[in-house]
């Protein structure tokens, strides 16, 4: 026996929610980029000032590498798409 789904409430999300969610995701990704960059700067400074034996420069290089890898997608592309979509 098949269930009749025609009487069930529509649980799909409104289009406005999708747009707001996309904006929040873009904003979170931009803050993630800032975090990678700032931790890189912190590690570079610590490499010359800290007495703790740690691979600060390697840590900075890893963070900068991740920053560069993600920047194109997270910053330029998504912001550009949002600007175009907001103008429509």
C-alpha positions in Angstrom: 0.0 0.0 0.0 1.4 3.4 -1.0 1.2 6.4 1.3 -0.7 9.4 0.0 1.7 12.3 0.5 -0.6 14.9 -1.0 -2.1 15.9 2.4 1.3 16.3 4.1 2.6 19.8 4.9 5.2 21.3 2.6 8.5 21.2 4.6 10.7 22.8 1.9 12.6 25.9 3.0 11.6 29.2 1.6 13.9 30.8 -1.0 14.7 33.7 1.3 16.2 31.2 3.9 18.5 29.8 1.2 19.8 33.3 0.3 20.4 34.2 4.0 22.1 30.9 4.7 24.4 31.4 1.7 25.3 34.9 3.0 26.1 33.4 6.5 28.3 30.7 4.9 30.2 33.3 2.9 30.7 35.5 6.0 31.9 32.5 8.0 34.4 31.6 5.3 35.8 35.1 5.2 36.4 35.0 8.9 38.1 31.7 8.5 40.4 33.3 6.0 41.2 36.1 8.5 41.9 33.5 11.1 44.4 31.7 8.9 46.2 35.0 8.1 46.3 36.2 11.7 47.6 32.9 13.0 50.3 33.1 10.3 51.4 36.5 11.5 51.3 35.4 15.1 53.5 32.4 14.3 56.0 34.5 12.4 56.3 36.9 15.4 56.6 34.0 17.8 59.4 32.4 15.8 61.6 35.3 16.6 60.5 36.2 20.1 59.4 32.9 21.9 61.7 30.7 24.0 59.4 27.7 23.4 60.8 25.2 21.0 58.1 24.9 18.3 58.0 24.9 14.5 56.5 28.4 14.3 57.7 29.1 10.8 56.3 25.7 9.6 53.0 26.5 11.3 53.0 29.9 9.6 53.7 28.4 6.2 50.9 25.9 6.7 48.4 28.6 7.6 49.5 30.8 4.7 49.3 27.9 2.3 45.7 27.2 3.4 44.9 30.9 3.2 46.1 31.1 -0.4 44.3 27.9 -1.3 41.0 29.0 0.0 41.1 32.7 -0.7 40.1 32.6 -4.4 37.0 30.5 -3.6 36.0 32.1 -0.3 36.7 35.7 -0.9 36.7 36.8 -4.5 34.3 34.3 -6.1 31.6 34.2 -3.5 31.6 38.0 -2.8 31.4 38.6 -6.5 28.5 36.2 -6.9 26.7 37.8 -3.9 27.2 41.3 -5.4 25.8 40.2 -8.7 22.8 38.4 -7.1 22.0 41.4 -4.8 21.9 43.7 -7.8 19.3 41.6 -9.6 
